[in-house]
Amino acid sequence: MELLKELAQRYETASFLNGDPSWFMHQVEGKQNQEAFAFIASCLSYGSRKQFFPKIQYILDCSGGNVHEWVKSGDFERDIPDTEDCYYRLYTYSLMNHFLKAYRELILEYGSLGEYLRNNYVIDAFDAIEMITSYFASRGIEVIVPKDTKSSCKRICMFLRWMVRDNSPVDIGLWTFIDKRTLIMPMDTHVLQEACSMGFLNSRSASMAAARKLTAKMAEIFPDDPLKGDFALFGYGVDK
């Protein structure tokens, strides 16, 4: 559809970053910091942006922009203690603390999340999602990171879009080992509604199956880069 191609071109610009969680990874320097901050920011990106943006900003402030070292050194223990106080919605400080401990364990063993995937010969986005969910699930993390791939895993798919897509003013393309043609559309109820209204889907739930079906539809329009469709659907929603 020419409309979607036009919308993708119009909305995939630097101005898209304003008010989008992808903005945060552009505020730190160095690939390790960008990757670490992008991953944590994506995990916190649900609900109202007015509410979760300050929670991501808190991590930027606490780490002084050196997010990778903040996790690796265990300094997060000072800022996010193991208490039952609420951090953000369903996330307690304790849940965040245990999540960061598991992430620290991964960094200490592999160097980074990207290296963890690369060392396991991951070149496909769905395999990456499975590797990420299974790693954290095996360490008791099932809320901040989905425990499996039955749901759409929207936040992980969004994080992978950030890490894999290159030549973009929004996405930073650090991971060249994953083929961007294998990326899966980040799907929530809003994206599902837009996809259904355009006739791409007739699904009632934002499942992984629905996300992959929508991705296949986007691949017909953007064969070399299906997730251009993410910007197109965003633009379609804005323009309505």
N, C-alpha and C positions, 0 to 999 in steps of 0.2 A: 504493500500500500504506500503510495507516494506521500500521503498525509503523515504516516508514521516516520518516514525518512526525513521529511521536512521538520517534524517536531523534534526528532532526535538531534538534528543539526542545530536547531534553535535553542534547545535547553541544555545540551552538554557544553556548557561554557563555565568560565571561572565564577560567574555570578551565581551558579547553582550551589556553590559552597556556602553561600550566606544562609544561615539557618538550617544547614544540613549537618548531620554528625560527621560527615567526611571532612568537614572544615578542620577538625581537631588534629588530624594526622599531618596537616600542612603547617601546624604551629610548632612542630619540633624538628630538630635537625638530626640527620644520620639515619641510615636504613634501619638499624636495630630499634631506635626510638620510635620511628614511624610505624614499624611493624607492631611493636608491643603496644603502643598507644592506640593504634587502629583496632587491634584485637579487643582490648579492654573497652574502648569506646563502643564498638559494635555490640558487645555483650550487654551494655547498659542502654542501648538504643531501643527502648520500647515505651509505649505510653505517650505522654505529653512531652514535647521537646522543651517546653518551658520548665518542666520539672526535671527531666534527666540531663539537660545541658549543664546545670550547675554541679551535678554529681560527677560528670566527666571533667569539668573545669577544676573541681576539687583535686582530682588526681594529677592534673597538669600543675596545679599550684604546689601540691605536696612534693612532687618529684622534681620540681624546678625544670621541667622539660626533659629530664634524663630518665625517662620512664623505664627503659630496659634495665638500667642499673638499680633503680628503685625497687624493682621486682627481684632482680638477681641477688642483691645484697640483703634482702629481707627488711629493708627500711620501711616497707609498707606496714609492717607490724606496729610501728609507732603511730601511723596515721589511720589505719583501719584495724583496730584491735578485735580480738575474738570475743565480742559481746553480742547480746541478743537485741541490742538497740536497732531500730530501723535505719538502713542506709538509703534505700530507694524502693518503695512499694514492697514487693515480695522479698526483696533482698535485705537481709539483716547484715550487720557488720560481720557477724560470724560466717555467714555464707560467702561474703566477699573475701574475708580473710582466708577461708579454706580454698576458695577458687584461686587466689593469688599464690597460696602455698603450692598448689598443684602446678600452676603455671611456672613458678620458680623452679620446681623440680625438673620440669621439661627443659627450661633454659639451661640449668646446670648440667643436664645430661647431654643435650644436643646443641646448645648454643642459641637456638631460636626456634620458633614454631616452623618457620620456613625450612630450616635445616632438618628438623624432625621429619617433615614430609619428604624432603629431597632424599634423605638417608633411607627412606622406605620406598624409594622409586615411584613416588606418586607423580603422575603426569595428567591426571584426570580430576576434574573438580569434585565429582561425586565421591571418588575414592578419598579425596582430601577431607570432605565432610565426614565420611565414615571414620577416618583416622582421628580426626579432632574429637568427635563425639565419643568414640570408644576410649580414647586416652583419658578424658576427664571423667567419664562415667565409671571407669575402673578405679578411680580415686574418690568416688562418692559424690562427684559434682554432677547434679542432674537438673538443676533449675537455671543456673546462669548460662550453662551450655546444655543444649538438648541432649538427652541420654541416648537417642538413636535417630534414625533418618525417616521415621514415620511421619513426623510433622514436616512442614516446609523448610524448617531450619533457616528461616528468613535472615536472621542476623549473621549467621555464618556465611550464607550465600552473598550477602552484602559485603562482608569482610573480604571474601574471595574476589569479588568484583573489584574492590579497591586494590587488592594486592596483585592481581593478574592482568587487568586491562592496561595496555600501554597507549602512548600517544593521546592521552586524555588530559584536559585541564582539571579534571576531578579525581580520577583514579590514578594511582601512582605507579602501578606496574612493576613492583619489585621482584615478583616471582616469575621469571621467564621459563621455568621448568614445567609450568602448567599451561596447557593449551587453552586460550581464551574461548575457543569454540566449544569447549566442554562446560563452561560456566552455566550455572542454573539461575533462573530469574529469582530474585529475592521476593517472596510472595507473602503478603499479609492480606487481611480482609479487604483493605482499600484497593490493592492491586487486583485482587480477585474480582471485585465489583467492576472495575474498569475493563478487565479482560472479558468478563461476561457481557458487559454492555456493548462491547465492540464485536461480539460474536466469536471470540477466540475460545471461550470455555463455556461450559454449562455446569460446572462443579459447584457444590454448596460449601465445601470446606477447603481451606488453604493447606492442602496436603502436599507432600513431596511429589506424588503422582501428578497433581494438578500443576505444580510448578514446572515439572519436566515437560508436561504437555504444552504449557504456554511457551516454554523455551523453544520447543520444536517449531511452534508457530512463528516465533520471532526469527528463528534460523532461516525460515523461508524468505524473510524480508531482508535480514542482515546475515547472510551465510557465513561471513568471515568473523563476525562479531555480534552474536545474538543479543548480548546484553546492552547494545545500543537501544534495544527495545525498552529497557528500564527507564531511560530518559524520555523516550517517546510516549510511554504510558503515563509518566508523570506529567508531561506537557499536555497530553490529552485531558487529564483530570483538571489541570489549571485552566485550560482554554474553554472548557464546557460552559 
